[in-house]
Amino acid sequence: MLTAERIKFTQKRGFRRVLNQRVDAYFAEHGLTQRDNPAMYLKTLIIVLWLFSAWAFVLFAPVIFPVRLLGCVVLAIAVAAFSFNVGHDANHNAYSSNPYVNRALGLTYDFVGLSSFLWRYRHNYLHHTYTNILGHDVEIHGDGAVRMSPEQEHFSIYRFQQFYIWGLYLFIPFYWFLYDVYLVLNKGKYHDHKIPPFQPLELVSLLAVKVLWLGYVFGLPLALGFSIPEVLIGASVTYMTYGIVVCTIFMLAHVLESTEFLTPDDESGAIDDEWAICQIRTTANFATTNPFWNWFCGGLNHQVTHHLFPNICHIHYPQLENIIKDVCQEFDVEYKVYPTFRAAIASNYRWLEAMGKAS
């Protein structure tokens, strides 16, 4: 398998240079900053109030248990909204120009049960650099449970993956929680990519927050008088709902009929195109004119813009989209967008169905 250091994007067509110039001109012309935006602060406040109100309702409201479970669903969607909008921007250094603010807000991923340190390496580096390249982009491997790339080995169980993947989504948050610990204490790498060494404080922090997560997800409700079955059911409903929301949105970025899966040359390890153009070839948007998805997804429905400008706050993505479209047209690059969420879901289903059939 090729190592990451050997993969090179050999063409320099000038696409990225022109695009960067026009985006910089947009911010200068309108007197805007790429980060630290008041609109983002207001959005953060709204989501935080939503999240803590739902959390307080689940734990303290004098309601019957089925209504409390509905509160767990609302809480899960709030956690997903915070992850999409605040945690995701912060871990991309797109929330603030102050690195300490980004790091503090990025640590919220740890409190959801997912190591922000590992996520930044896996997502920011491996996924964003080598998008849809098997053996390098960890997020298209599915750890053997799902076949997303035509280059991936086929097994008979994949024939049903377009159906059972929805069940897998439910358990992904618990899998992340455990797999982080396994990676750090045992495996130490994603495929052939060795995880950067943890500083002692970072390792202690990762493991300590895992214990803290167990405390407030399970220990606190038990201390408040909830029964063991109630706590287990409530935690399961919350994190299973969170899992299906988060996994569905992330899946609609790259695992679609229109997106490409790139293969480097066997000898040179090169991909004969410009890196920025490869990001567009492997990525698609959905529902970019829908106010709800634009607000809720934190720019993840504008994935093309996000992959080209991951360090810019997502509230600017709708305005940047037209700039990117214009440059794509000038360079004869196909810009992929699905008009609705439903259309993207249908395309993802058809692609998984096709990948489930024997090659």
N, C-alpha and C positions, 0 to 999 in steps of 0.2 A: 504494500500500500504506500502511496506517495505521502511524504511528510508535508506539513503545512509550508515549511520553508521553501520547498521546491515548486510550489504552485505559483505561476506568474501569469499576469494578464498582459499580453504582449502588445496590444495595439494602443496607440494614443491618438485618437481621432479628434481630440479637442472638445469633446462633448462636455466633460466635467468642467473644464476651464470656462467655457461659455456659460454653462449653467450657474457656476459659482459667481461669476461676474454679474449675472442678471439678478440673482437672489440678493447679493450684497447691495446692488443698486436699489432694489425694492426696499430694503430696510433703511437705507440712507435717505431715499426720496420721501418716505413716510415718517421718518424720525422715530422708528421703532427699535426696540432692543430684542435680541433673539431669545433672551432669558429674563428672569426677574420681572415678569409682567403682572400688573395689577389684576387683570382678568383671570390669570392663573391662580393668584392668591385667593380671589373670591371663589373660584371653582373649588379650590382645596377646602375652604371654610365650609362650603355647602356640603361637600362629601363627608367631611369629618363630623359635622353635626348629624347628618344622616346615619353615619356608621355608629356613633356613640348613642344616639337615640334608639336605634334598633337593638344595640347591645343591652342597654338599660331595660328596654321593654322585655327582652327575652329573659333576663335574670330577675327583674323586680316587679313586673306588671302583675296585678292580681287577676289573671285570666286562666281559663282552662287549658290543659296541655295541648290540644290540637291548635288552638289559637297561638300558643307560644311557638309551635312548630312553624306556623306561617311567619312569625317574627324571625325565626331562624333563616327562612328563605330570604326575607328582606335584608337581614344582616349579611348573608352570603353575597347578595348582589351588591351591597354597599362595599364589602371588602374587595370584590372584583373591580368596582368602579375606582376605588382608591388605588389598587394595584395598577390598573390601566393608566390612570391619569397622573398620579403623584409618584408612586414608587417607580414606575417604568421611566418616566422623565428623569427622575433623580438619579437612577442607576445608569442612565445615559449621559449624565452631567448636563441635562437639558432644562432642568428646573430653574437653576440659579447659576450665576457666574461665580458664586462662592462655593468652593469645593467642600467646605465643612457642612454647608446647608444640604448639598446633594448627598453627601455621605450619611448625614443624620436621617434624612428622609428615605434614603435607599435602604437603611437598616430596617425599615418597616417590613420589608420582605421577610426578614428573619422572624419577625413576630407573627407572620402569617404561617410560618413553618418551612420557609424556603431560604437557603443560605444566599444572601446577597453577594457574597464573595464569589461563590461558585457560579452564580447566575451571570455575573458580569463577565467572567471568563468564557463560559459556555455560550452565552447569548451575544454579548457585545463583540467578542473577538471571533470565536469560531463561526457562529451563525452569520453575523453581519459581514464578515470578511469572505467566507466561502459558502455563500447562500446556495442551497440545493446542490451541493457537491458531496456525493456519498463518501464517507470516510473522514469527512472534515466538519460538515455541518451536522452537529449532534442532533439537532431538532427534526431531522427527517429520517432518523433511524428507527424510532419507535421501540428500541431495545428488543427487537426480534418479535414483538407482538403485532406489529402492523407493517405492511409494505407500502411505502409511499413513492419510492423511486424505481424506475424501470431497470436500473442497474443493480438493484437489490435482489438477493437470492429469493426464489419463490418456494413457499411451502403450501401444502394443500389447505391448511387452516385459513389462509388468507382469502379463500373463496367467500368467506362470510364476514370479512372485516368491515364492510360498509354498514353492517348491522351491529356487530359486537363492539365496535369502537366506542359507541355511546355508553356502553357499560364500563369500558376502561376509563373514560373521562371521570366517572364518579369516584374512582379510587386513586387518581393521579396525585392529589394533594398529599395523601398518606404515603404514597410511594416516594414522592419528593422528600418528605420529612425523613424517611428511613434511608433512602439512597444517598443523601448528602453525607450522612455519618459513615456509610460504607465507603464512599469515595475517599473521604478524608483519612479514615483510619486504616483502610485496606488497599483499595484499588489504586488510587492516586492518579488516575488519568481518565480522559475521555477517548476511547479507542487508542490511537497512537499519540495522542496529545497529552503530555504530562501537565498536570495541574500545577500552576506556580506555587512555590512553597508558602505555607502559612507562617506568619509571624506568631510567636507563642500567644500573644494577647488575642489575635484574630481567631486562633484555634479554640482558646478557652471561651471566647465570646460566642462562637458558633455553637459549641456544645452546651454552654450555659443557657443560651436563649432557647435551645431545644427543650431543656428541662423546664424553663420558665413557661414555654408554650404548653407543655403538659399540665403545668400548674394552673394556668388561667382557663384553659379549655376544659379540663376535667376536674382539677382540684377545687377551684373556686366554686363552681356550681354544687359540688358535693358538700362543701363547707356551708353553703347557703341553705342546705336541707333538701336538695333534689336527690331522688333515688338514683342508684347506679343505672338502671334501665333508662330512666329519663335523660340522664347525662349522655349516655352512649347514643341514644336515638337523636337527641338534639345536636350533638357534635357531628354525627354522621350526616344529618340533613343539611347542616350548615356547610360542611366541607365538601360534600358531594355536589351540592348546588353550585358552590364556588368552582369546583373542578370542571363541571360541564360548561359553565359560562366561559371560564378562562380558556379552556382547551378549544372550544368551538371557535372563539374569536381568533386565536392564534393560528388555528389550522387553515383559516380562510385567506391567509396571506400568501402561501407558497404551494399548497397542495391542491392544485386546481388543474383543470384541463388545459388552460391557456398558459400556465407557467412552465418554464423549461427546467430540466435537470441536467446540469452541465457535467461533462466528463473531460478531465485534463488529458492531454496527449501522454501516452504511456511512457515515451522515452524522455521527453523534455519536461513533462509536468506542467506544460503551458496551456492556457486557454486563449485562443486567438481572437480576443476582443478586449475592449476597454472595460475596466472594472465597473465603472458607473453604469455602463450599458448592460453589463451582465446583471446588475441589480434589478434593472427594469425587465430584463428577459425572464428573471426567476420570480418576479413579484407581481401581485395584482391588488387593486383597490376594490372596495365594494361600498355601495350606498353613500357616495361622497357628497350627495346633495340632501341627504336625510338629516334633519336637525337632531333627532334623537341619537342616531349612531355617531354623529360627529361629536356630540357632547359626552356620551357614555363611554365610548371606546378609547378616549385619550389619544386619538390620531391613529389608532391601529387599523381603522378602515381606510386610512390614507397610507398604506404600507409602502408604496413607491416613494412618496415624499420622505417617509421615516427612514427608509434604507439609504436614501441619498443624503439626508440631513438629520442624522440621529441625535445631534447635539443642539438642535433648535427645538424650542418648546413647541408642543403639538398644537397649541392654539393658533399658530400661524399656518398650519398645513393647508386649510382650504384656500387661502390666498396664494400659496406657493404652487398649488396644483396647476393653475393655468400657465405659469411660467414654465414648468416642467413639460407640459403638453406642447407648448410652442417650440421648445428646444428639441423635443423628440421629433416633431414634424419636420424641422429643419434638417435633422440628421437621419431621417427615415428610420426611426426606431419606433416599434409598436408599443403604444401605451395601453396597458390592460386595465380595464375597470368593469366591474359587474354593477349594473344599475341598482340592484336591490340586494338586501341580505339574503332573501330567498333564492335569488339566482346564484349567488356564491355558494350557498349550502348545496344546491342541486348539482353544481359543477364539482364540488368536493366529493359528493356522493358518487357521481359517475366516475371520477378519477380513481377513487378507492375501489370501486367495483371493477374497473379495468385492470388495476394493479393486482387485484385478487385472483384474476384468471391466469392460468399458466402461460408463460411467455412462449 
